């Protein structure tokens, strides 16, 4: 094989199977001498690939795990599998890595040939995700477009459906994507309304980059996640919930972040959780997840809802049958 670069890629592909390759067999697969093979292995080591070698008649090579992540060589099936897995994680299937998954997915999609992108899109189009709690699904391709625009400081145009159902076309300077409460939000400067806005990504359609770049403005919040929480708190909702919970502040904050809630420590080992919700079921789910003693302060409707729900559960346990 005359082309050194092509030979190096083939060598890397063979070594990434992580099997042990006898030197003679590996040289034969590459159609080179064992001396040339040794030079190619040294080149891979210079690039950060930890290749172990053993000498002697039965000597050979094997790729081991290293201290850093070198570039990977993937075949078509592996690339599709990684993209599909990252789409699932980006949708919130694995808590805590949504934003990291979007960054990784952006890199994978960017270098994928069109034929592989079509395969990934087909898997997305003809599979039905089961989302816990009935949360909205988000197009991962749209997420990657938004992430690239945030990274490259490039203006975006998209169609947006507001809470009241009205539809508009927006031109924005994207800042960050934020995953909060199994929803994705785009934080951006609205170029036509001259103000910072948050956009729910599941209400956003057909995002396209305009080719026009911009200089990032200073966000009026410590970070993008806090900006989204502030906006969610100020939005009009059906219920403003306040409950007293006897557990640690850290435990309540862990769940409160999903709804942009706030937590205030008390003096008796309790804390107060405040959140805005449209459905009482979500507030009940939050309290049940805490598995701690709680007292509803407001609204009265939540206390009534919990009382009725508790009666249904008690009957379901067989202690009392409805007549």
JOURUR-V118607 format. One line per field, one symbol per residue. ss: DSSP state (H for helix, E for strand, L for the rest). psi: psi as a letter, one per 40 degrees, with the letter a starting at -180 (. if undefined). burial: # if it has 9 or more other C-alpha atoms within 8 Angstrom, else .. A space follows every 50 residues. Layout:
ss = ???
psi = ???
burial = ???
This chain:
ss = LLLHHHHHHHHHHHHLLLLLEEHHHHHHHHLLLHHHHHHHHHHHHHLLLL EEEELLLLLEEEELLLLLLLLLLLLHHHHHHHHHHHHHHHLLLLLLLHHH HHHHHHHHHHHLLHHHHHHHHHHHHLLLLLLHHHLLLLLHHHHHHHHHHH HHLEEEEEEEELLLLLEEEEEEEEEEEEEELLEEEEEEEELLLLEEEEEE HHHEEEEEEEEEELLLLLLLLLLHHHHHHHHHHHLLLLEEEEEEELLLHH HHHHHHLLLLLEEEELLLLLEEEEEEELLHHHHHHHHHHHLLLEEEEELH HHHHHHHHHHHHHHHHLLLLLLL
psi = hdhddddddddddddeeeihhidddddddefiidddddddddddddeehg hiiiiadeiaihhiiaeihiiihiidddddddddddddddeedhheeddd ddddddddddehiddddddddddddfihihhhefiiihhddddddddddd defhiihiihhideeihihihihicihhhhffihhhhihhddefihihhh deehifhiieehiihhihhfididdddddddddeihidhhhhihhgaidd ddddddddefiihhiaefeiihhhihidhdddddddddddfiiihhdiid ddddddddddddddddeedhhi.
burial = ......#######.##....###..###.#.#.#..#..##..##...## #.......#####...............##..##.#######.#..###. ######.##......##.##..##.............#.#.######### ..#########........###########.##########....#.### #####.#.#..............#.########.....###########. ###.#########.#...#########..#..##.##....#.#.####. .##.##.......##........
